[in-house]
Structures are given as structure tokens and as C-alpha cells.
Amino acid sequence: MKYLLSIFFIFQLSCTNKIQPKLENNVAPEIEAKHIAENLTLHQKIVELNKSMLEYMKTGQPLYSKSDVDKCSEILESYIAEISKSKSKEEAMNMVKSTVLKLNYLNNNAKSELIETEERERIADIIISATHKKGYNSMDEDITGNWREW
């Protein structure tokens, strides 16, 4: 009898969250956390870029404004939305060119202070990652180089 009760007790515990980790979206928490960490979304990368630019404004005396930072984010968000709908590499490269030219104009209006080394790397990563996700290029291919002035 004790044996049956022990088996029943163990069975009940195994069916609760006390032994098995809670599954959200049918994925174990450690797998979900790894997935989230590895797949920082492009939108999140833009948010981080925006925060970084605004933080610099607090300590430095840049020639750009919050409006410039917001415009940069808008350009990148628009690019991501457009690329996700693209049907060909040629169409995507036209979107890359248009986006880079808009960023050139914005940066030139800020006396080339808006997009410095760190920002350049982040922006290029966002642009390249978006087209890479569509299968148009490799991650080590700088598709912005033909038009980029920053």
C-alpha cells in the first residue's frame, strides 16, 4: 500500500510545476530565454541605438537634437517594415540605398555628429541584419558601403 501511495504521490508531483518547469508557449523557460537573448529584434536594436544617442546628449554637447535621434529611428523602423515586404534582392537593395541616403542627409544636417563610429556600426548591423533575414546577403557583407557617407 505504501508503495502505491508513493508512486501516486510522485506521479502527482511530476504533473505539477513543482518538479517540471513551467512552460510558456510550450517552450521550457531556459530555451525561451536563450531564444530571446540570441534574437534581439531589430526593433529592440533601434530602441537601444536611440537610448545611446540620447544618453550622449546628456554628457556631450552634440550638434544634433532629440528630433534628429527620433528621425533616425523613424527611418530605420520604416526600412524594417519595407524590407519585410520585399520580394527580391534588387528591390531590397533599392530600399537600402534609399535608407542610407536619408541617413546621410540627416547626419549631414547634424554636422556629421549624429552617426559616429558606434552608431555607424549599430545602424549598419540593423540594415544588414534585416536583409540577411530575407536571405539577400551574408552578415559580413556591407551592403551600405556604396552610398554611406557616415
C-alpha atoms as one frame of an Amber mdcrd trajectory, in Angstrom:
protein
   0.000   0.000   0.000   2.834   2.410   0.898   4.418   1.578  -2.438   1.246
   2.540  -4.348   0.848   5.755  -2.342   4.467   6.669  -3.024   4.029   6.117
  -6.750   0.784   8.114  -6.729   2.449  10.981  -4.813   5.428  11.081  -7.185
   3.097  10.977 -10.181   1.063  13.912  -8.836   4.177  15.973  -8.151   5.522
  15.317 -11.613   2.286  16.669 -13.098   2.600  19.984 -11.259   5.003  22.889
 -11.595   6.916  21.708  -8.511   9.039  19.248 -10.493   8.646  20.260 -14.122
   9.441  23.845 -15.105   6.509  25.921 -16.198   6.183  26.006 -19.955   5.197
  29.226 -21.629   4.247  28.982 -25.274   5.144  25.270 -24.995   8.840  26.154
 -24.567  10.933  25.482 -21.469  11.998  28.741 -19.761  15.715  28.201 -20.313
  15.173  27.570 -24.038  12.884  30.580 -24.344  15.410  32.822 -22.551  18.189
  31.650 -24.869  15.974  32.264 -27.913  15.169  35.783 -26.735  18.814  36.574
 -25.953  20.025  35.310 -29.322  17.299  37.007 -31.310  17.318  40.582 -30.167
  14.798  42.021 -32.553  15.679  44.724 -34.993  13.182  46.968 -33.254  14.978
  46.432 -29.945  18.275  47.268 -31.613  16.763  50.560 -32.803  15.481  51.309
 -29.305  18.972  50.681 -27.892  20.540  52.904 -30.558  18.052  55.647 -29.727
  18.800  55.369 -25.989  22.532  55.519 -26.639  22.238  58.669 -28.762  20.010
  60.367 -26.185  22.360  59.382 -23.341  25.264  61.007 -25.162  23.247  64.215
 -25.389  23.243  64.355 -21.568  27.036  64.260 -21.272  28.256  65.770 -24.513
  27.408  68.881 -26.460  26.349  67.326 -29.765  25.067  69.378 -32.665  22.077
  67.081 -33.056  18.711  67.212 -31.303  16.227  64.715 -29.904  14.246  65.321
 -33.078  17.233  64.121 -35.125  17.502  60.970 -32.990  13.777  60.308 -33.387
  14.025  60.838 -37.152  16.898  58.343 -37.332  14.747  55.782 -35.505  11.805
  56.501 -37.814  13.963  55.970 -40.901  15.202  52.629 -39.573  11.737  51.454
 -38.453  10.343  52.337 -41.872  13.200  50.457 -43.532  12.480  47.319 -41.482
   8.797  47.458 -42.393   9.598  47.885 -46.100  12.264  45.171 -46.216   9.934
  42.650 -44.597   7.600  43.086 -47.589  10.314  42.982 -50.258  10.095  40.343
 -52.951  13.607  40.419 -54.419  17.194  41.328 -53.649  17.070  44.102 -56.254
  14.018  45.644 -54.584  15.706  45.338 -51.193  18.924  46.988 -52.402  16.878
  49.953 -53.650  15.404  50.205 -50.149  18.883  50.016 -48.620  20.085  52.793
 -50.917  17.094  54.995 -50.107  17.523  54.426 -46.374  21.261  55.147 -46.418
  20.717  58.332 -48.440  18.093  59.519 -45.932  20.521  58.817 -43.082  23.303
  60.663 -44.966  21.059  63.719 -45.294  20.044  63.572 -41.630  23.639  63.173
 -40.475  24.873  65.982 -42.753  22.271  68.312 -41.253  23.668  67.462 -37.818
  27.189  68.431 -38.940  28.088  64.719 -39.185  27.780  64.261 -35.418  24.645
  62.134 -35.266  26.223  58.999 -36.705  29.675  58.411 -35.291  31.630  55.153
 -35.057  29.425  53.295 -32.551  26.215  54.465 -34.201  27.567  53.573 -37.641
  28.243  50.012 -36.503  24.795  49.662 -34.946  22.961  51.150 -37.918  24.881
  49.030 -40.406  24.096  45.953 -38.296  20.363  46.776 -38.360  20.334  47.329
 -42.122  22.444  44.261 -42.903  20.528  42.029 -40.458  17.171  42.929 -41.989
  18.236  41.932 -45.485  20.096  38.891 -44.172  16.878  37.648 -42.556  15.318
  37.773 -46.013  18.248  35.767 -47.425  19.573  38.573 -49.645  23.090  38.792
 -48.202  25.525  37.404 -45.655  26.066  39.132 -42.325  29.645  40.052 -43.233
  28.623  41.792 -46.463  28.440  45.577 -46.054  25.515  46.430 -48.284  25.558
  50.087 -47.149  29.067  50.900 -48.357  28.169  52.082 -51.861  26.129  55.039
 -50.558  27.160  55.557 -46.946  28.907  58.809 -46.000  28.956  58.149 -42.260
